[in-house]
Amino acid sequence: MSLIARLLMIVPSLIAGWFVSEDNVAYWVIAFAIALVFIILSIVFELYVHPLLTREPKA
């Protein structure tokens, strides 16, 4: 289970590493917040943007 969590946190931890030192206590909190933003953006894309892109054009 921790392997799955680590795999999901790779990209957010890389982004957090640009802004916060890895020695900082808040590093994983910021990485988790970035992961939540990615999750929310993917949900919004699937709910609103994807149906618009797959809709057939009206003739």
C-alpha positions as CSV (number, residue, x, y, z in Angstrom):
1,M,0.0,0.0,0.0
2,S,2.8,2.4,0.8
3,L,4.3,1.7,-2.7
4,I,1.1,2.9,-4.3
5,A,1.1,6.0,-2.2
6,R,4.7,6.7,-3.1
7,L,4.1,6.3,-6.8
8,L,1.2,8.7,-6.7
9,M,3.3,11.3,-4.9
10,I,6.2,11.3,-7.3
11,V,5.1,14.2,-9.5
12,P,3.7,16.4,-6.6
13,S,6.9,15.9,-4.6
14,L,9.0,17.0,-7.6
15,I,6.9,20.1,-7.9
16,A,7.1,20.8,-4.2
17,G,10.8,20.4,-4.4
18,W,11.0,23.4,-6.6
19,F,9.5,25.6,-4.0
20,V,10.3,24.1,-0.6
21,S,13.4,22.4,0.7
22,E,13.1,18.7,1.4
23,D,14.3,19.2,4.9
24,N,11.4,21.5,5.7
25,V,8.7,20.0,7.8
26,A,5.9,21.2,5.5
27,Y,7.4,19.5,2.4
28,W,5.0,16.6,2.4
29,V,2.0,18.8,3.3
30,I,2.7,20.9,0.3
31,A,3.2,17.9,-1.9
32,F,-0.1,16.5,-0.7
33,A,-1.9,19.8,-1.4
34,I,-0.4,19.7,-5.0
35,A,-1.6,16.1,-5.4
36,L,-5.1,17.2,-4.3
37,V,-5.1,20.0,-6.9
38,F,-4.1,17.4,-9.6
39,I,-6.9,15.1,-8.5
40,I,-9.5,18.0,-8.6
41,L,-8.3,19.1,-12.0
42,S,-8.5,15.6,-13.4
43,I,-12.1,15.3,-12.0
44,V,-13.1,18.6,-13.5
45,F,-11.6,17.6,-16.9
46,E,-13.5,14.3,-16.9
47,L,-16.8,15.9,-15.9
48,Y,-16.8,19.0,-18.0
49,V,-14.1,19.1,-20.7
50,H,-14.0,15.5,-21.9
51,P,-17.8,15.4,-22.8
52,L,-17.3,18.6,-24.9
53,L,-14.4,17.1,-26.8
54,T,-16.2,13.8,-27.5
55,R,-19.5,15.3,-28.5
56,E,-20.4,14.7,-32.2
57,P,-20.7,17.9,-34.2
58,K,-24.2,19.0,-35.2
59,A,-25.0,18.7,-38.8
